[in-house]
Amino acid sequence: MNDNAPKVKVAVVQASPVLFERQASLDKTCRLAQEAAGQGAQIILFPEAFIPAYPRGLGFGTVIGSRSAAGRRTWQRYWSGAVEVPGPACDALAAAARQAQAYLSVGVIERDAETSRGTLYCTLLYFGPDGSLLGKHRKLKPTAGERFIWGEGDGSGLEVVETPFGKMGGLICWENYMPLARMAMYMQGVEIYLAPTADSRDAWQATIRHIACEGRCFVLGCNQYVTRDMYPPDLEGLEDLSDQPEVMCRGGSAIISPFGEVLAGPLWDQEGILTAELDLAQVVQGKFDLDVVGHYARPDVFTYSFNRGQ
């Protein structure tokens, strides 16, 4: 913890990518990052799977026991829009962070560049103001139908990033319902907790407020705003969306204090950028009566460890 209790202005960007289009989505990310920086943001967060898409509503021709040829082609198109780390798309995001002079975190669909290149991961990338890649977290447990299209990450990305303002880290969407994954963040002293998501339920607001209270940390919740007509008209599998509402993801991005107070948002039914100034003194103040890895931990009763993997 920083004894000087700094303040920092943060931004969460609620928007839609140009679905299934990597370059157009990158261009939009860079533009919106500059817009957030123009509002004074020193930490900028984008939603889960922002590049190239969270493919809500699509079945990829998959049922238990079989896959269709059309579904395989749709997945190939999704794969073609994914980001390799390192790679040109990653370099473009690094340049955006450097131009913004801000810490930039972006949810991407990552294509494994090290082994077969055949597996996709739902990944959160962390960039520093100098453009350096500070961290990469792959979602540990895709939920339900996400398991058809994404692989599972390991513990190597369960790390916090040191910033001049405090320790920053987080989890993606329903990873935040994994108590032991949250504890991994708390044990590392996370102060600015990032929670990019695809969950636009009202219940998600309770989740991010609970995490803020439990971890005595600021929580940045960030979601997309997506409508059905944003999908490419030539995408195979669009018939899967026939029973979907026109607004497929309402958003609900918000910024929460360590006491569970809503500092900005939630933002519904539109694109937009939410900002707030975080006073890190509140993290220290919150530990006075609740510290889940300190005086509330009871190590004589409970023990905890996690495997960081490779």
NORRABEL-V322161 format. One record per residue. RES is the residue in three letters. PHI is phi in whole degrees, -180 to 180 (* if undefined). OMEGA is omega in whole degrees, 0 to 359 (none if undefined). Layout:
RES_PHI_OMEGA ; RES_PHI_OMEGA
//
This chain:
MET_*_180 ; ASN_-84_183 ; ASP_-64_182 ; ASN_-82_177 ; ALA_46_182 ; PRO_-71_172 ; LYS_-116_180 ; VAL_-146_176 ; LYS_-95_183 ; VAL_-122_178 ; ALA_-138_168 ; VAL_-114_185 ; VAL_-104_177 ; GLN_-99_183 ; ALA_-160_172 ; SER_-112_169 ; PRO_-73_167 ; VAL_-86_197 ; LEU_-57_178 ; PHE_72_181 ; GLU_-117_185 ; ARG_-63_186 ; GLN_-66_179 ; ALA_-64_178 ; SER_-69_175 ; LEU_-61_180 ; ASP_-60_180 ; LYS_-68_178 ; THR_-60_181 ; CYS_-63_180 ; ARG_-64_182 ; LEU_-71_176 ; ALA_-63_178 ; GLN_-67_178 ; GLU_-65_178 ; ALA_-66_178 ; ALA_-63_177 ; GLY_-64_176 ; GLN_-91_175 ; GLY_93_184 ; ALA_-71_176 ; GLN_-105_173 ; ILE_-131_185 ; ILE_-129_181 ; LEU_-121_173 ; PHE_-110_185 ; PRO_-71_172 ; GLU_-58_172 ; ALA_54_184 ; PHE_-68_178 ; ILE_-121_1 ; PRO_-98_181 ; ALA_176_160 ; TYR_-98_193 ; PRO_-81_183 ; ARG_-55_174 ; GLY_89_183 ; LEU_-90_180 ; GLY_-101_181 ; PHE_52_176 ; GLY_60_187 ; THR_-113_165 ; VAL_-131_181 ; ILE_-59_176 ; GLY_101_180 ; SER_-158_176 ; ARG_-132_181 ; SER_-91_177 ; ALA_-64_179 ; ALA_-64_178 ; GLY_-64_177 ; ARG_-64_179 ; ARG_-68_177 ; THR_-64_178 ; TRP_-65_178 ; GLN_-62_178 ; ARG_-64_177 ; TYR_-62_178 ; TRP_-59_182 ; SER_-65_179 ; GLY_-91_185 ; ALA_-76_186 ; VAL_-107_173 ; GLU_-98_182 ; VAL_-126_1 ; PRO_-78_179 ; GLY_169_184 ; PRO_-60_179 ; ALA_-66_177 ; CYS_-62_178 ; ASP_-63_179 ; ALA_-66_177 ; LEU_-68_176 ; ALA_-61_179 ; ALA_-66_179 ; ALA_-65_178 ; ALA_-64_180 ; ARG_-64_179 ; GLN_-67_180 ; ALA_-77_185 ; GLN_54_185 ; ALA_-143_169 ; TYR_-77_185 ; LEU_-120_177 ; SER_-122_187 ; VAL_-134_173 ; GLY_-81_181 ; VAL_-131_165 ; ILE_-93_185 ; GLU_-97_174 ; ARG_-96_181 ; ASP_-54_183 ; ALA_-100_190 ; GLU_-103_184 ; THR_-121_187 ; SER_-84_187 ; ARG_63_185 ; GLY_-106_181 ; THR_-114_176 ; LEU_-106_176 ; TYR_-129_171 ; CYS_-87_195 ; THR_-129_171 ; LEU_-112_179 ; LEU_-103_178 ; TYR_-117_177 ; PHE_-120_176 ; GLY_-89_180 ; PRO_-62_177 ; ASP_-90_180 ; GLY_89_181 ; SER_-74_175 ; LEU_-82_186 ; LEU_-94_183 ; GLY_-171_178 ; LYS_-145_179 ; HIS_-117_175 ; ARG_-94_181 ; LYS_-54_184 ; LEU_-71_187 ; LYS_-141_171 ; PRO_-58_185 ; THR_-101_172 ; ALA_50_185 ; GLY_-65_175 ; GLU_-59_183 ; ARG_-70_175 ; PHE_-69_192 ; ILE_-116_183 ; TRP_-123_171 ; GLY_-82_180 ; GLU_-100_175 ; GLY_-80_177 ; ASP_-125_185 ; GLY_-76_183 ; SER_-65_180 ; GLY_-97_179 ; LEU_-85_183 ; GLU_-135_174 ; VAL_-99_180 ; VAL_-109_178 ; GLU_-79_175 ; THR_-129_177 ; PRO_-64_185 ; PHE_-99_183 ; GLY_149_181 ; LYS_-83_185 ; MET_-119_177 ; GLY_-169_179 ; GLY_169_182 ; LEU_-135_187 ; ILE_-103_171 ; CYS_49_189 ; TRP_-75_164 ; GLU_-56_181 ; ASN_-69_172 ; TYR_-93_177 ; MET_-99_185 ; PRO_-55_183 ; LEU_-73_175 ; ALA_-68_176 ; ARG_-60_181 ; MET_-61_177 ; ALA_-61_176 ; MET_-71_182 ; TYR_-63_182 ; MET_-64_179 ; GLN_-94_174 ; GLY_77_182 ; VAL_-59_179 ; GLU_-116_177 ; ILE_-121_191 ; TYR_-103_181 ; LEU_-96_181 ; ALA_-133_174 ; PRO_-66_189 ; THR_-152_168 ; ALA_-121_185 ; ASP_-95_181 ; SER_-110_177 ; ARG_-72_174 ; ASP_-58_182 ; ALA_-62_180 ; TRP_-63_178 ; GLN_-62_176 ; ALA_-64_181 ; THR_-62_184 ; ILE_-71_176 ; ARG_-71_177 ; HIS_-63_181 ; ILE_-60_179 ; ALA_-60_179 ; CYS_-67_184 ; GLU_-66_184 ; GLY_-89_185 ; ARG_49_182 ; CYS_-138_170 ; PHE_-75_178 ; VAL_-120_175 ; LEU_-108_177 ; GLY_-95_186 ; CYS_-140_182 ; ASN_-133_176 ; GLN_-89_166 ; TYR_-114_188 ; VAL_-135_173 ; THR_-115_185 ; ARG_-62_183 ; ASP_-76_176 ; MET_-80_180 ; TYR_-71_178 ; PRO_-59_183 ; PRO_-66_181 ; ASP_-98_182 ; LEU_-74_175 ; GLU_-66_179 ; GLY_99_181 ; LEU_-62_178 ; GLU_-62_177 ; ASP_-63_185 ; LEU_-90_188 ; SER_-61_181 ; ASP_-102_179 ; GLN_-86_175 ; PRO_-70_179 ; GLU_-62_174 ; VAL_-90_186 ; MET_-88_176 ; CYS_-145_187 ; ARG_-81_183 ; GLY_102_183 ; GLY_98_178 ; SER_-61_182 ; ALA_-160_176 ; ILE_-125_190 ; ILE_-123_179 ; SER_-85_178 ; PRO_-64_177 ; PHE_-103_178 ; GLY_81_179 ; GLU_-83_180 ; VAL_-83_180 ; LEU_-89_178 ; ALA_-156_180 ; GLY_88_354 ; PRO_-69_180 ; LEU_-100_183 ; TRP_-121_165 ; ASP_62_176 ; GLN_-170_170 ; GLU_-81_179 ; GLY_174_178 ; ILE_-120_175 ; LEU_-100_177 ; THR_-130_175 ; ALA_-159_173 ; GLU_-95_181 ; LEU_-99_175 ; ASP_-101_186 ; LEU_-66_174 ; ALA_-61_181 ; GLN_-67_176 ; VAL_-64_179 ; VAL_-63_181 ; GLN_-60_181 ; GLY_-67_180 ; LYS_-71_181 ; PHE_-55_184 ; ASP_-113_178 ; LEU_-154_176 ; ASP_-141_190 ; VAL_-70_174 ; VAL_-115_178 ; GLY_-122_187 ; HIS_-71_175 ; TYR_-101_191 ; ALA_-85_184 ; ARG_52_179 ; PRO_-65_175 ; ASP_-73_180 ; VAL_-109_186 ; PHE_-119_171 ; THR_-127_185 ; TYR_-150_171 ; SER_-153_174 ; PHE_-140_183 ; ASN_-92_182 ; ARG_-73_178 ; GLY_65_183 ; GLN_-98_none
//
